[in-house]
């Protein structure tokens, strides 16, 4: 009897130690991942600030290094940030309609992937293809720097437009529309700086690529997000 009790106590102690060890491992893993996330966030923050101050020279520097790590971080950061914000808004919308209308989360998530990272990588691919067709030359990862530089301005424009919308509903559309031209000009300036070919060809390559990218993204958006837009419009009006 006593031996059975001792064995039971030992088993209990072993289970408690294993449970504590598991919690310790989980805590260590969470702390490690938290530190990694904060480190990555700091790097993204530095990249964004530098890109806002030096949009073209940053693209040139990254093209010369033939590095894509900083650019991929920013492209990913924009995609994750906007997707999370939109999913939160969708959740608020679904709660407000109380089941009368409900926007599907998966379709919204898929749509945001297309509008963010999908559109970025599509434009990157098309720029590489069209540049190669006309015998343009650039570093292997140069176009990454062009797209990520534009993403930085995209985020800045969205922030400025949102603040203006809260302050004055009469001017935010005009300011936001004007800033879009800055966004396009910055991207084209970066593209010109990192690609070697005729300046005349650069104009047409960039313009054609933009048109094709927008056409494909709009088509996919209408294909996947048509019901989402219709539900929102129906609820509003």
URCOR-V414299 format. One record per pair of residues at least 24 apart in sequence whose C-alpha atoms are under 10 Angstrom apart, sorted by sequence separation. I is the first residue (numbers start at 1). J is the second residue. If there is no record, write none. Layout:
i	j
I	J
I	J
//
This chain:
i	j
46	70
47	71
120	144
123	147
124	148
83	108
84	109
87	112
154	179
157	182
44	70
47	73
48	74
83	109
86	112
121	147
153	179
154	180
157	183
184	210
43	70
44	71
47	74
83	110
120	147
153	180
156	183
44	72
83	111
84	112
119	147
120	148
154	182
44	73
45	74
83	112
153	182
154	183
43	73
44	74
82	112
83	113
120	150
153	183
154	184
43	74
44	75
82	113
120	151
152	183
153	184
41	73
44	76
45	77
80	112
83	115
150	182
151	183
40	73
41	74
44	77
79	112
80	113
82	115
83	116
150	183
153	186
79	113
82	116
117	151
149	183
150	184
153	187
79	114
81	116
116	151
150	185
41	77
79	115
80	116
150	186
151	187
40	77
79	116
80	117
149	186
150	187
78	116
79	117
149	187
150	188
77	116
78	117
79	118
148	187
76	116
77	117
146	186
147	187
150	190
75	116
76	117
79	120
146	187
147	188
149	190
75	117
145	187
146	188
75	118
146	189
147	190
146	190
147	191
72	117
75	120
145	190
146	191
75	121
145	191
146	192
143	190
146	193
142	190
143	191
146	194
142	191
145	194
142	193
143	194
142	194
143	195
138	191
141	194
142	195
138	193
139	194
138	194
139	195
137	194
138	195
139	196
137	195
138	196
136	195
137	196
138	197
136	196
137	197
135	196
136	197
135	197
136	198
134	197
135	198
127	191
131	195
134	198
131	196
136	201
131	197
135	201
136	202
134	201
134	202
75	144
136	205
71	141
75	145
78	148
131	201
71	142
74	145
131	202
134	205
66	138
67	139
68	140
69	141
71	143
72	144
75	147
76	148
79	151
130	202
133	205
66	139
67	140
68	141
71	144
72	145
74	147
75	148
78	151
82	155
132	205
64	138
65	139
66	140
67	141
68	142
70	144
71	145
74	148
75	149
77	151
78	152
81	155
130	204
131	205
63	138
64	139
66	141
67	142
68	143
69	144
70	145
71	146
72	147
73	148
74	149
75	150
76	151
77	152
130	205
131	206
63	139
64	140
65	141
66	142
68	144
69	145
71	147
72	148
74	150
75	151
78	154
129	205
130	206
62	139
63	140
64	141
65	142
66	143
67	144
68	145
71	148
74	151
75	152
78	155
128	205
63	141
64	142
66	144
67	145
70	148
71	149
74	152
127	205
130	208
131	209
62	141
63	142
66	145
126	205
127	206
130	209
62	142
63	143
68	148
71	151
126	206
129	209
61	142
62	143
63	144
71	152
127	208
128	209
60	142
62	144
63	145
126	208
127	209
59	142
62	145
63	146
123	206
126	209
127	210
59	143
61	145
62	146
125	209
126	210
59	144
60	145
124	209
59	145
60	146
123	209
126	212
127	213
58	145
59	146
122	209
123	210
126	213
58	146
59	147
123	211
125	213
56	145
59	148
123	212
124	213
55	145
56	146
59	149
122	212
123	213
55	146
58	149
122	213
123	214
121	213
122	214
55	148
56	149
120	213
51	145
55	149
119	213
122	216
123	217
54	149
55	150
119	214
122	217
51	148
52	149
55	152
119	216
51	149
52	150
55	153
119	217
50	149
51	150
115	214
118	217
48	148
51	151
52	152
47	148
48	149
51	152
52	153
116	217
47	149
50	152
51	153
114	216
115	217
48	151
49	152
114	217
115	218
48	152
52	156
114	218
47	152
48	153
115	220
111	217
114	220
115	221
48	155
114	221
48	156
111	220
112	221
111	221
114	224
110	221
111	222
111	223
111	224
112	225
110	224
111	225
110	225
108	224
107	224
108	225
111	228
107	225
107	227
108	228
104	225
107	228
103	225
104	227
103	227
104	228
103	228
102	228
103	229
101	228
59	187
103	231
102	231
103	232
56	186
59	189
60	190
63	193
64	194
101	231
102	232
55	186
56	187
59	190
60	191
63	194
101	232
55	187
56	188
57	189
58	190
59	191
60	192
62	194
63	195
56	189
57	190
60	193
61	194
101	234
55	189
56	190
59	193
60	194
101	235
55	190
56	191
59	194
60	195
100	235
56	192
57	193
56	193
57	194
56	194
90	228
97	235
93	232
93	235
//
